[in-house]
């Protein structure tokens, strides 16, 4: 099992960060790699369409708005992953907050370094863009 964990300190209240992050169907509004997003199954399945033409399908598994977090599972996509479970959460810290994006997954074949680097890069690009959108840089 491979685990990754990427964080970003934002200079805004957790509520403001969650207002943007907490929309499971709104990732394309702040992540620059996601060009379009389709929601189905009552908003619990999202299909992400990336700038490079690839796509990923994810299923919302758990959500807690009071704790500013949700968890989702990878259903399909181009990366050689299985049993991929991810979490996106916001931790309040006074007038600031810490956003944490993490995943646990198994890699198919011998592509562990490539898959880990791709996931880590995607999370970092997304959190950097989120910080810029919320004035955190």
TAZI-V443866 format. One record per pair of residues at least 24 apart in sequence whose C-alpha atoms are under 10 Angstrom apart, sorted by the first residue. I is the first residue (numbers start at 0). J is the second residue. Records with the same first field share a line. If there is no record, write none. Layout:
BEGIN
I = J + J
END
This chain:
BEGIN
0 = 81 + 82 + 83 + 103 + 104 + 105 + 106 + 111
1 = 83 + 102 + 103 + 104 + 105 + 106 + 111 + 112 + 114 + 115
2 = 83 + 84 + 85 + 101 + 102 + 103 + 104 + 105 + 115 + 119
3 = 85 + 100 + 101 + 102 + 103 + 104 + 115 + 116 + 118 + 119 + 122
4 = 85 + 86 + 87 + 99 + 100 + 101 + 102 + 103 + 118 + 119 + 122 + 123
5 = 87 + 98 + 99 + 100 + 101 + 102 + 118 + 119 + 120 + 121 + 122 + 123 + 126
6 = 87 + 88 + 89 + 97 + 98 + 99 + 100 + 101 + 122 + 123 + 126 + 127
7 = 89 + 96 + 97 + 98 + 99 + 100 + 122 + 123 + 125 + 126 + 127 + 129 + 130 + 135
8 = 89 + 90 + 92 + 95 + 96 + 97 + 98 + 99 + 126 + 127 + 130 + 135 + 136
9 = 89 + 91 + 92 + 94 + 95 + 96 + 97 + 98 + 126 + 127 + 129 + 130 + 131 + 133 + 134 + 135 + 136
10 = 92 + 93 + 94 + 95 + 96 + 97 + 130 + 133 + 134 + 135 + 136
11 = 91 + 92 + 93 + 94 + 95 + 96 + 97 + 130 + 133 + 134 + 135
12 = 89 + 90 + 91 + 92 + 93 + 94 + 95 + 96 + 97
13 = 66 + 67 + 88 + 89 + 90 + 91 + 92 + 93 + 94 + 95 + 96 + 97 + 98
14 = 64 + 65 + 67 + 89 + 90 + 91 + 94 + 95 + 96
15 = 95 + 96 + 133
16 = 67 + 88 + 89 + 90 + 91 + 95 + 96 + 97 + 98 + 129 + 130 + 132 + 133
17 = 64 + 65 + 66 + 67 + 68 + 87 + 88 + 89 + 90 + 96 + 98
18 = 64 + 67
19 = 129 + 132 + 133
20 = 67 + 68 + 69 + 87 + 88 + 89 + 98 + 126 + 129
21 = 62 + 63 + 64 + 67 + 68 + 69 + 87 + 88 + 89
22 = 69
23 = 57 + 58 + 59 + 62 + 69 + 70 + 71 + 87
26 = 125 + 129
27 = 125
28 = 129 + 132
29 = 125 + 126 + 127 + 128 + 129 + 130 + 131 + 132 + 133
30 = 121 + 122 + 123 + 124 + 125 + 126 + 127 + 128 + 129 + 132
31 = 121 + 124 + 125 + 126 + 127 + 128 + 129
32 = 121 + 124 + 125 + 128
33 = 121 + 125
43 = 71
44 = 71 + 72 + 73 + 74
45 = 71 + 73 + 74
46 = 74 + 75 + 76
47 = 76
53 = 77 + 78
54 = 78
57 = 83 + 84 + 85
58 = 84
59 = 84 + 85 + 86
60 = 84 + 85 + 86
61 = 86
62 = 86 + 87 + 88
63 = 88
64 = 88
66 = 90 + 91
67 = 91 + 98
68 = 98 + 99 + 100
70 = 100 + 101 + 102
71 = 102
72 = 102 + 103 + 104
73 = 104
78 = 106 + 107 + 110 + 113 + 114 + 115 + 117 + 118
79 = 104 + 105 + 106 + 107 + 108 + 109 + 110 + 111 + 113 + 114
80 = 104 + 105 + 106 + 107 + 108 + 110 + 111 + 114 + 115
81 = 105 + 106 + 107
82 = 106
87 = 122
95 = 135
98 = 126 + 129 + 130
99 = 126
100 = 125 + 126
END
